[in-house]
Amino acid sequence: MKKVGKYVKKLWDSYKYNDSKALSICFLILHFLVLLTAIRCLFTQNYESFAICILVLVLFLAPAFLEDKLRIQIPPLFVGIILFFIFAAEILGEVNHYYTRIPGWDTILHTMNGFLCAAIGFSLVYLLNRGSKNVNLSPFYLTLVAFCFSMTIGVVWEFFEFAMDQFFLVDMQKDFTVTAIGSVSLDPEQAQNVIRIKDIVQTVITTAAGETTTIESGYLDIGIIDTMKDLLVNLVGAIVFSVIGYITLKSSKTNKVAESFMIKPKESEDET
């Protein structure tokens, strides 16, 4: 409990930025909203969503925990975006069902994820490169590693979504309805001829027990469109930060955007 209290205090202290009171207030509002959502979940007996709220509060401690263990300093704006990302993904997306209620919500978060992961990858390699006397990596190589790091995280997450859908049928890979398909599986001669079906207006699914489910407006795509869309927007986010990072290193000039996302080694550590 003492360690938990230590990180809570570190987290609180990290929010008290003299140059950004608005940012500090934003952090407090996010915590208040999570607690409010947790209370609501208890009253409605939605214990699964309550567990998500508790998880979010634990994840909110992650920046302070990482700063302490890795002896690094995460820029205030970067911390703020990370916390907002967690809030948007779990509280708004999962608990308040924004993934299904607001078109494009998942797309926005995956784009942000690509940007943030590129920033993390760029910072990690930059720290290692700067701290080594024997290795001097070029700006292009640093940028390439950051880009690959971001895309790897995106791919691993899609693996996780696929595994959850296959074993638990939770539909993390959100389904899409399409009106045209092309498949060699429909070829009666099994000669790998593509059978194309267009203008699909309805699909009827019949189970072994004789139960039927009708899908209006087309054919139900199971996950593949969502996966490719997520990877595509992750690519966009990764490219955006990679370009910013590359220009910053190449020009040797300080870039406000890059500085706001660059993790730095902690110069001094306060003992508590």
C-alpha positions in Angstrom: 0.0 0.0 0.0 2.9 2.3 0.7 4.2 1.9 -2.9 0.8 2.6 -4.3 0.6 5.7 -2.2 4.0 6.7 -3.4 3.0 6.4 -7.1 -0.3 8.2 -6.4 1.7 11.1 -4.9 4.1 11.1 -7.8 1.2 11.2 -10.2 -0.4 14.0 -8.3 2.8 16.0 -8.2 3.4 15.4 -12.0 0.0 17.1 -12.6 0.9 20.4 -10.9 2.5 22.2 -13.8 3.1 25.9 -13.1 3.0 26.7 -16.8 -0.2 24.8 -17.5 -3.0 25.0 -14.9 -5.5 24.0 -17.6 -3.6 20.8 -18.1 -3.7 20.1 -14.4 -7.4 20.7 -14.2 -7.9 18.4 -17.2 -6.2 15.6 -15.4 -8.3 16.0 -12.3 -11.5 16.1 -14.5 -10.5 12.7 -16.1 -10.1 11.1 -12.7 -13.3 12.6 -11.4 -15.2 11.3 -14.5 -13.8 7.8 -14.1 -14.8 7.7 -10.4 -18.3 9.0 -11.3 -18.6 6.3 -14.0 -17.5 3.6 -11.5 -20.2 4.7 -9.0 -22.8 4.7 -11.8 -21.8 1.1 -12.7 -22.2 0.0 -9.1 -25.7 1.5 -8.9 -26.7 -0.2 -12.2 -24.9 -3.5 -11.2 -22.8 -3.4 -14.2 -19.8 -5.0 -12.6 -17.9 -5.7 -15.8 -17.8 -2.0 -16.5 -16.9 -1.2 -12.9 -13.9 -3.5 -13.3 -12.9 -1.5 -16.4 -13.1 1.7 -14.4 -10.8 0.3 -11.7 -8.4 -0.9 -14.5 -8.4 2.7 -15.9 -7.5 4.2 -12.5 -4.6 1.7 -12.3 -3.4 2.5 -15.8 -3.5 6.2 -14.9 -0.7 5.4 -12.5 1.5 4.0 -15.3 3.3 7.2 -16.3 4.4 7.9 -12.7 5.4 4.3 -12.3 7.5 4.2 -15.5 9.1 7.5 -14.7 10.2 6.1 -11.3 11.4 2.7 -12.4 13.1 3.8 -15.7 14.3 7.1 -14.4 12.8 9.0 -17.3 10.8 12.2 -17.6 7.7 12.1 -19.8 6.6 15.5 -21.1 3.3 16.8 -19.5 1.5 17.0 -22.8 2.5 13.4 -23.6 1.2 12.2 -20.3 -2.1 14.1 -20.8 -2.6 12.5 -24.2 -1.9 9.1 -22.9 -4.4 9.5 -20.1 -7.0 10.9 -22.5 -6.3 8.0 -24.8 -7.0 5.5 -22.0 -10.1 7.3 -21.0 -11.4 7.5 -24.6 -10.7 3.9 -25.3 -12.0 2.3 -22.1 -14.5 4.6 -20.5 -16.0 6.3 -23.6 -15.4 3.4 -26.0 -16.2 0.3 -23.9 -18.3 1.5 -21.0 -20.3 4.2 -22.8 -20.3 2.2 -26.1 -18.8 5.0 -28.3 -17.3 2.3 -30.6 -20.8 1.5 -31.9 -22.6 4.8 -31.2 -20.1 7.1 -32.9 -18.8 6.2 -36.4 -15.1 6.5 -36.7 -14.3 6.4 -32.9 -12.2 3.3 -33.3 -10.4 4.8 -36.3 -9.5 8.0 -34.4 -8.1 6.0 -31.5 -6.0 3.7 -33.8 -4.6 6.8 -35.6 -3.7 8.3 -32.2 -2.1 5.0 -31.2 0.1 4.9 -34.2 1.3 8.5 -33.5 1.9 7.8 -29.8 3.7 4.5 -30.3 6.0 6.1 -32.9 6.8 8.8 -30.4 7.6 6.2 -27.7 9.8 4.2 -30.1 11.6 7.3 -31.3 12.3 8.4 -27.8 13.6 5.0 -26.6 16.0 4.6 -29.5 17.0 8.3 -29.2 17.9 7.8 -25.5 19.9 4.6 -26.2 21.7 6.3 -29.1 22.5 9.4 -27.1 23.7 7.4 -24.1 26.1 5.3 -26.1 29.6 6.5 -27.0 30.3 3.7 -29.5 27.0 3.9 -31.5 25.9 7.0 -33.5 22.7 6.2 -35.4 21.6 8.3 -38.3 18.4 10.4 -38.2 16.9 8.1 -40.9 17.7 4.9 -38.9 16.2 6.4 -35.7 13.0 7.3 -37.7 12.8 3.9 -39.3 13.0 2.1 -36.0 10.4 4.4 -34.5 8.1 3.7 -37.4 8.6 -0.1 -37.2 8.1 0.0 -33.5 4.7 1.7 -33.9 3.6 -0.7 -36.6 4.7 -3.7 -34.6 2.6 -2.6 -31.6 -0.3 -2.2 -34.0 0.1 -5.7 -35.4 0.5 -7.3 -32.0 -2.7 -5.5 -30.9 -4.6 -6.9 -33.9 -3.3 -10.4 -33.0 -4.7 -9.9 -29.5 -8.1 -8.8 -30.9 -8.2 -11.8 -33.3 -7.4 -14.2 -30.4 -10.1 -12.8 -28.2 -12.6 -13.0 -31.0 -11.7 -16.6 -31.8 -11.6 -18.0 -28.3 -14.3 -15.8 -26.5 -16.4 -14.4 -29.4 -16.3 -10.9 -28.0 -16.1 -9.1 -31.4 -13.1 -6.8 -30.7 -12.6 -6.8 -34.4 -15.8 -5.0 -35.2 -17.8 -6.4 -38.1 -18.8 -4.6 -41.2 -21.7 -5.2 -43.6 -20.7 -5.4 -47.3 -22.8 -5.6 -50.4 -20.4 -7.5 -52.7 -18.0 -10.4 -52.2 -15.6 -12.4 -54.4 -14.7 -15.9 -53.3 -13.1 -19.1 -54.7 -14.8 -21.1 -52.0 -18.1 -20.7 -53.9 -16.7 -22.3 -57.1 -18.6 -25.7 -57.4 -15.8 -27.1 -59.6 -13.1 -26.2 -57.0 -10.9 -24.8 -59.8 -10.2 -21.6 -57.8 -12.4 -19.5 -60.1 -13.5 -16.4 -58.3 -17.3 -16.3 -57.9 -18.4 -12.7 -57.5 -21.7 -11.8 -55.9 -22.9 -8.2 -56.1 -25.8 -6.1 -54.8 -26.3 -8.3 -51.7 -29.4 -7.0 -49.8 -29.8 -9.7 -47.2 -28.0 -12.6 -45.6 -29.8 -15.4 -43.6 -27.8 -17.5 -41.2 -29.2 -20.8 -40.1 -27.8 -22.8 -37.1 -27.8 -26.5 -36.6 -30.7 -26.1 -34.2 -32.8 -24.5 -36.9 -32.5 -20.9 -35.5 -32.2 -18.2 -38.1 -30.7 -14.7 -38.0 -31.2 -12.2 -40.8 -28.6 -9.6 -41.7 -30.2 -6.8 -43.5 -28.4 -4.6 -46.1 -25.7 -7.1 -47.1 -23.2 -9.7 -46.1 -21.5 -9.7 -42.7 -17.7 -9.3 -43.0 -16.0 -10.9 -39.9 -13.2 -8.6 -38.8 -10.9 -8.3 -41.8 -12.1 -4.9 -43.0 -11.8 -3.5 -39.4 -8.3 -5.0 -39.0 -7.0 -3.6 -42.3 -8.5 -0.2 -41.5 -6.9 -0.1 -38.1 -3.5 -1.0 -39.5 -3.9 1.6 -42.2 -4.7 4.5 -39.8 -2.0 3.2 -37.5 0.4 3.6 -40.5 -0.8 7.2 -41.0 -0.2 8.1 -37.3 3.2 6.5 -37.4 4.3 8.3 -40.6 3.2 11.7 -39.2 5.3 11.5 -36.1 8.2 9.8 -38.0 8.3 12.7 -40.4 8.3 15.2 -37.5 11.0 13.3 -35.7 13.2 13.0 -38.8 12.9 16.7 -39.7 13.8 17.6 -36.1 16.9 15.5 -36.0 18.0 16.4 -39.5 17.7 20.1 -39.0 19.1 20.0 -35.5 16.5 22.6 -34.5 14.0 22.3 -31.6 10.6 21.4 -32.7 7.8 22.1 -30.3 5.7 19.2 -31.4 8.7 16.8 -31.1 9.8 18.2 -27.8 6.2 17.7 -26.4 6.5 13.9 -27.1 10.2 13.3 -26.4 10.9 11.2 -23.3 14.1 12.3 -21.6 16.3 10.9 -18.9 15.6 12.2 -15.5 18.3 14.6 -14.4 17.5 14.4 -10.7 15.2 12.2 -8.7 13.4 13.3 -5.6 13.5 10.8 -2.9 10.2 10.2 -1.1 
